[in-house]
Amino acid sequence: MPDTGDEQEKSTIEQRTMKIDKAVILAAGRGTRMRELTAELPKPMIEVRGKPVLQHTVEGLRDADVRTLLIIVGYHADAVRSFFGNGARFDVTIEYATQRVQDGTGRVVNLARDFAGDSPFLLVYGDILVDPVNYKQLADLPNNTEAIITVIRGEDVSKGGAVF
């Protein structure tokens, strides 16, 4: 039977609607500049509005239907693991990987290689509050989008800034 193009068109439509459903959350840092607050717990576990920053991140990802998470832990990893467990109480699935040497963000992606496989994923910081709308917008990008980084223009960031 000759190919009428229907199958190819259907495949293209499916690709365009495929969502990102995995995220890697960076939560291994020591938070040395916040030493007074991070002596006993990692920076992502500092509370803001009654819950840890990392919980805001997990819930924001969940609300964007990104429900399979890998949390990269390091400093006081036990605090993160005991609080989040396997993620069931947050309606997500959580796995963990340990960054033994704090040698920057770039190498962390290697820890996520088995978790992500060939699937697209979001890479987010667990110690920075981000408007959850951003997670949804990124997760809903068309499959053929080759987004490596998302940057928005901000006010004067000469004294510090972040790229999300």
KAZITA-V100209 format. One record per residue. N is the residue number from 1. SS is DSSP state (H for helix, E for strand, C for the rest). Layout:
BEGIN
[[N SS] [N SS]]
END
This chain:
BEGIN
[[1 C] [2 C] [3 C] [4 C] [5 C] [6 H] [7 H] [8 H] [9 H] [10 H] [11 H] [12 H] [13 H] [14 H] [15 H] [16 H] [17 H] [18 C] [19 C] [20 C] [21 C] [22 E] [23 E] [24 E] [25 E] [26 E] [27 E] [28 C] [29 C] [30 C] [31 C] [32 H] [33 H] [34 H] [35 H] [36 H] [37 H] [38 H] [39 C] [40 C] [41 C] [42 C] [43 H] [44 H] [45 H] [46 C] [47 E] [48 E] [49 C] [50 C] [51 E] [52 E] [53 H] [54 H] [55 H] [56 H] [57 H] [58 H] [59 H] [60 H] [61 H] [62 H] [63 H] [64 C] [65 C] [66 C] [67 C] [68 E] [69 E] [70 E] [71 E] [72 E] [73 E] [74 C] [75 C] [76 C] [77 H] [78 H] [79 H] [80 H] [81 H] [82 H] [83 H] [84 H] [85 C] [86 C] [87 C] [88 H] [89 H] [90 H] [91 C] [92 C] [93 E] [94 E] [95 E] [96 E] [97 E] [98 E] [99 C] [100 C] [101 C] [102 C] [103 C] [104 C] [105 C] [106 C] [107 C] [108 H] [109 H] [110 H] [111 H] [112 C] [113 H] [114 H] [115 H] [116 H] [117 C] [118 C] [119 C] [120 C] [121 C] [122 E] [123 E] [124 E] [125 E] [126 C] [127 C] [128 C] [129 C] [130 C] [131 C] [132 H] [133 H] [134 H] [135 H] [136 H] [137 H] [138 H] [139 H] [140 C] [141 C] [142 C] [143 C] [144 C] [145 C] [146 C] [147 C] [148 C] [149 C] [150 C] [151 C] [152 C] [153 C] [154 C] [155 C] [156 C] [157 C] [158 C] [159 C] [160 C] [161 C] [162 C] [163 C] [164 C]]
END
